């Protein structure tokens, strides 16, 4: 078995072409790093670079230096909620388990 290797800077450029920033709704949900189910519901741990008030990344221009995924990588890793514009129309996309719990909590 071989490991798939790719150049990150090339992946960034292609991802930006396929998935322009203008599609982003700036909800901050893709910045959830961990979700834990507790007796009080779901506890979320966000990226340290997410501004909780504006829901914007504080290091956006340099985000890939901090390990942020491209949109393409995020889709493959399954980090977006199903109503995200980047995945909304993808038939076979499966969102992480905790988004359903968060939506149920909001209702």
Secondary structure, DSSP 8 states (H G I E B T S, - for coil): -------HHHHHHHHHHHS-GGG-----GGGEEEEEEETTEEEEEE-TTEETTTTEETTGGGGGGGT---HHHHHHHT-S-TTSTTTTT-TT----THHHHHHHHH-
